[in-house]
Amino acid sequence: MTLSPRYRTMSRAAYLRAIAAMKASHPWLASQVVEPAPGHLLVVEQFLAKAELLMQPEHLKCAPLFCATTFRDRLCLRMELTDASVSRDRALQDLIDVARHAAQQHCPVCGGPVIGGDANAGQGVRCKKHETAIGLFTEDIKRNRRLASGHGLKPAPAQRERSIRGEPIDSSVPMEEVVTLVVRGLPDEAPTDPLITLAEAPVQRATPQIVLLDANGLSSFVERHRTRQEEKARRAQHIAERIRAAGHERRSLGVLPHDWRGLIEDFSLDFPNFGEVAEVLQDHFALHAMGDGRVSWSPILLVGPAGIGKTEAARWLAERLCLPFRVMDMASTQSGSPLAGSESFWSNSEPGVLFELLAYQPQANPVVVLDELDKTDKDRPYDPLAALYTLLEPRSARSFIDLSIRDFSIDTSHVNWIATANSADNIPAPLLSRMTVIHVQAPTPEQVTRIAQAIYGRMRAEARWGEAFVPRLDAVVVEQLRGLPPRQLGHALRRALGRAARHERDHITIHDLPPAMGPAARGIGFIAT
């Protein structure tokens, strides 16, 4: 396969013929994904020729995993050999890195040479001729160029002196009059300005990506356990398969919604006593919205009375931001193994919760709640808080090692931490210095009114029976609920909804509330006469 010296664009039909010829030359590619950019076909062909020199006959029999695609004009290349040695895997990874770098030196449209391409950049580089072109194939580029010219986004071709039928054009008639006559003949519709439409459309960002772990370290981990007991070998293989299924060594980061300011307003309405939390989040969101839009905030410690909604606020954020969520009960934690895993010399050694949360899921910025942090027993032989000194410090968190899997580290610096406590007095000072400490007060009676409506609304939205009830609580019911903390509000409302359902009503009355909250009952005791 050779490229023309003129580096022409390729039609879709010619591209499909080239892919078919490549698969015919390498039969083991028949069931693999081979969809690189047209300009990167030669790079992929050269990579395959070198990779096959590393492959042994048994590798071809087991059909190695191969995937070549394009993303934002970059070559995305992955290849894995079954039962290959660590040295062979590393050599193959070197070839992949070389191919990715070579692809960045060639235009993805025509294959022409470009200068300044970086293999680690998030965007590929096109040649001068195609840097403004939209699309990868000849027909796509031409169609998009016509559409852009028709909307006034690119200079239109020079005006002909004759019509397409060869007739002379009357230059005495102003073009404005011609356009006016044409517009009058169109059906009455609201005019649309394409430039305004494009400006109002939200800007689509590329999803941020990070390297979670070292692929060579993962291969070394599997290879080291291959010669051990059959059970440990199966366990290592199972861990590696789950990691590869979630994205291998790379992970994506959850991004902010376009209307993240509206999300902050909704948070303030549902949790009115968390005003300082909303301010801190707004600062972080505004900063990252100027960059790649990732969801990230520094570790937060929420200090306040029990039952005011600290954990529920964190759960609300994770759900609205579409991030993985996990609550760790620090009060019952007896060692650091739930966070950092158990030592590998134990026969029942298992990775920690954090490793499983990051390695087995595609997103690397989950929301993790350290509940009741002040009630952790630090006098135990194995300090449950020891791992947090590493995890809450961004620089050291980039290379966190789970005690159960020491062959490679993982990047935990993107985890969004929220700790809760009733008091900060029992928390070590080094940990406090790593977190933004926010004191949350119990809600006022006026705020409880809004919280009650918010909790009721969430109950209706989350339950299948929710549509059977009216959208809002009656004012007299809310008045009876004003003295309760948020946690008890939820219990009381669920009980009242059940009682209303028993009487086949679509709304709650004050008589549905638990006895201690309904209309004042007559006291029990002696009556003075």
SULUR-V18874 format. One record per residue. N is the residue number from 1. SS is DSSP state (A for helix, B for strand, O for the rest). D_CENTER is the distance of its C-alpha to the mean C-alpha in whole Angstrom. Layout:
<<N/SS/D_CENTER> <N/SS/D_CENTER>>
This chain:
<<1/O/39> <2/O/40> <3/O/39> <4/O/41> <5/O/42> <6/O/41> <7/O/38> <8/O/38> <9/O/35> <10/O/34> <11/O/35> <12/A/32> <13/A/36> <14/A/36> <15/A/33> <16/A/33> <17/A/36> <18/A/35> <19/A/32> <20/A/35> <21/A/37> <22/A/35> <23/A/34> <24/A/38> <25/A/39> <26/O/36> <27/A/36> <28/A/34> <29/A/31> <30/O/32> <31/O/29> <32/O/27> <33/B/24> <34/B/26> <35/O/25> <36/O/25> <37/O/26> <38/A/29> <39/A/30> <40/A/29> <41/A/31> <42/A/33> <43/A/31> <44/A/29> <45/A/33> <46/A/34> <47/A/31> <48/A/32> <49/A/36> <50/A/35> <51/A/33> <52/A/36> <53/A/38> <54/A/36> <55/O/36> <56/O/38> <57/A/40> <58/A/38> <59/A/35> <60/A/36> <61/A/37> <62/O/33> <63/O/31> <64/O/29> <65/B/25> <66/B/25> <67/B/22> <68/B/23> <69/B/21> <70/B/20> <71/B/17> <72/O/18> <73/O/21> <74/B/20> <75/B/22> <76/B/19> <77/B/22> <78/B/21> <79/B/24> <80/B/25> <81/O/29> <82/O/30> <83/O/32> <84/O/32> <85/O/33> <86/A/31> <87/A/33> <88/A/33> <89/A/29> <90/A/29> <91/A/31> <92/A/29> <93/A/26> <94/A/28> <95/A/29> <96/A/26> <97/A/25> <98/A/29> <99/A/28> <100/A/24> <101/A/26> <102/A/29> <103/A/27> <104/A/26> <105/O/30> <106/B/30> <107/O/29> <108/O/27> <109/O/29> <110/O/33> <111/O/33> <112/O/34> <113/B/34> <114/O/32> <115/O/32> <116/O/29> <117/O/27> <118/O/24> <119/O/23> <120/O/20> <121/O/19> <122/O/16> <123/O/19> <124/O/22> <125/O/26> <126/O/28> <127/O/32> <128/O/34> <129/O/35> <130/O/31> <131/O/29> <132/O/29> <133/O/29> <134/O/27> <135/O/26> <136/O/27> <137/O/30> <138/A/34> <139/A/34> <140/A/30> <141/A/31> <142/A/35> <143/A/33> <144/A/31> <145/A/33> <146/A/36> <147/A/33> <148/A/32> <149/A/36> <150/A/37> <151/O/35> <152/O/36> <153/O/33> <154/O/35> <155/O/39> <156/O/41> <157/O/43> <158/O/47> <159/O/49> <160/O/52> <161/O/55> <162/B/56> <163/O/54> <164/O/53> <165/O/56> <166/O/58> <167/O/59> <168/B/60> <169/O/57> <170/O/59> <171/O/58> <172/O/60> <173/O/58> <174/O/55> <175/A/51> <176/A/51> <177/A/53> <178/A/52> <179/A/48> <180/A/50> <181/A/52> <182/A/49> <183/A/47> <184/A/49> <185/O/50> <186/O/46> <187/O/45> <188/O/44> <189/O/41> <190/O/39> <191/O/38> <192/O/35> <193/O/34> <194/A/31> <195/A/31> <196/A/30> <197/A/28> <198/A/26> <199/A/25> <200/A/24> <201/O/21> <202/O/18> <203/O/17> <204/O/14> <205/O/12> <206/O/11> <207/O/7> <208/O/8> <209/B/9> <210/B/11> <211/B/14> <212/O/14> <213/B/17> <214/O/20> <215/A/21> <216/A/25> <217/A/24> <218/A/23> <219/A/26> <220/A/28> <221/A/27> <222/A/28> <223/A/31> <224/A/32> <225/A/32> <226/A/34> <227/O/37> <228/O/37> <229/O/37> <230/A/36> <231/A/34> <232/A/32> <233/A/32> <234/A/30> <235/A/28> <236/A/27> <237/A/26> <238/A/24> <239/A/22> <240/A/22> <241/A/21> <242/A/18> <243/A/16> <244/A/17> <245/A/16> <246/O/12> <247/O/12> <248/O/16> <249/O/15> <250/B/12> <251/B/9> <252/B/5> <253/O/4> <254/O/2> <255/B/6> <256/O/9> <257/O/11> <258/O/14> <259/O/16> <260/A/15> <261/A/18> <262/A/19> <263/A/17> <264/A/19> <265/A/22> <266/A/21> <267/A/20> <268/A/24> <269/A/25> <270/A/24> <271/O/25> <272/O/27> <273/O/28> <274/O/25> <275/A/26> <276/A/26> <277/A/22> <278/A/21> <279/A/23> <280/A/21> <281/A/17> <282/A/19> <283/A/20> <284/A/17> <285/A/15> <286/A/18> <287/A/18> <288/A/14> <289/A/14> <290/O/17> <291/O/15> <292/O/12> <293/O/10> <294/B/8> <295/O/8> <296/O/11> <297/O/14> <298/O/17> <299/O/19> <300/B/20> <301/B/23> <302/B/25> <303/B/28> <304/O/30> <305/O/32> <306/O/31> <307/O/30> <308/O/29> <309/O/25> <310/A/24> <311/A/21> <312/A/21> <313/A/20> <314/A/17> <315/A/16> <316/A/16> <317/A/14> <318/A/11> <319/A/12> <320/A/12> <321/O/9> <322/O/7> <323/O/7> <324/O/9> <325/B/12> <326/B/15> <327/B/19> <328/B/21> <329/B/25> <330/A/26> <331/A/30> <332/A/30> <333/O/29> <334/O/32> <335/O/30> <336/O/27> <337/A/27> <338/A/24> <339/A/22> <340/A/23> <341/O/25> <342/O/28> <343/O/31> <344/O/31> <345/O/35> <346/O/34> <347/O/35> <348/O/32> <349/O/30> <350/O/26> <351/O/23> <352/O/21> <353/A/19> <354/A/17> <355/A/17> <356/A/16> <357/A/13> <358/A/12> <359/A/14> <360/O/14> <361/O/10> <362/O/8> <363/B/5> <364/O/7> <365/O/7> <366/O/9> <367/B/11> <368/B/15> <369/B/18> <370/B/21> <371/B/24> <372/O/27> <373/A/27> <374/A/31> <375/A/32> <376/O/31> <377/O/34> <378/O/34> <379/O/38> <380/O/37> <381/O/38> <382/O/34> <383/O/32> <384/O/29> <385/O/28> <386/O/28> <387/O/25> <388/A/24> <389/A/26> <390/A/24> <391/A/20> <392/O/21> <393/O/22> <394/A/19> <395/A/21> <396/A/22> <397/A/19> <398/O/18> <399/O/21> <400/B/21> <401/B/23> <402/B/23> <403/O/27> <404/O/26> <405/B/25> <406/B/27> <407/B/26> <408/B/23> <409/B/21> <410/B/17> <411/O/15> <412/O/14> <413/O/15> <414/O/11> <415/O/12> <416/B/12> <417/B/16> <418/B/18> <419/B/22> <420/B/24> <421/B/28> <422/O/31> <423/O/33> <424/O/32> <425/O/35> <426/O/35> <427/O/32> <428/O/32> <429/A/33> <430/A/30> <431/A/28> <432/A/28> <433/O/28> <434/O/25> <435/O/23> <436/B/24> <437/B/26> <438/B/26> <439/B/29> <440/O/29> <441/O/32> <442/O/33> <443/O/33> <444/O/36> <445/A/37> <446/A/36> <447/A/33> <448/A/33> <449/A/34> <450/A/31> <451/A/29> <452/A/31> <453/A/30> <454/A/27> <455/A/27> <456/A/29> <457/A/27> <458/A/24> <459/A/26> <460/A/27> <461/A/24> <462/A/23> <463/O/26> <464/O/28> <465/O/31> <466/A/29> <467/A/31> <468/A/34> <469/O/34> <470/O/35> <471/O/32> <472/O/33> <473/O/36> <474/O/39> <475/A/40> <476/A/43> <477/A/40> <478/A/38> <479/A/41> <480/A/42> <481/A/38> <482/O/38> <483/O/39> <484/O/36> <485/O/33> <486/A/30> <487/A/30> <488/A/33> <489/A/33> <490/A/30> <491/A/33> <492/A/36> <493/A/34> <494/A/33> <495/A/37> <496/A/38> <497/A/36> <498/A/37> <499/A/41> <500/A/40> <501/A/39> <502/A/43> <503/O/45> <504/O/43> <505/O/42> <506/O/39> <507/O/39> <508/O/39> <509/O/43> <510/A/44> <511/A/46> <512/A/42> <513/O/41> <514/O/42> <515/O/46> <516/O/45> <517/O/43> <518/O/45> <519/O/49> <520/O/51> <521/O/53> <522/O/56> <523/O/57> <524/O/58> <525/O/61> <526/O/65> <527/O/66> <528/O/68> <529/O/72>>
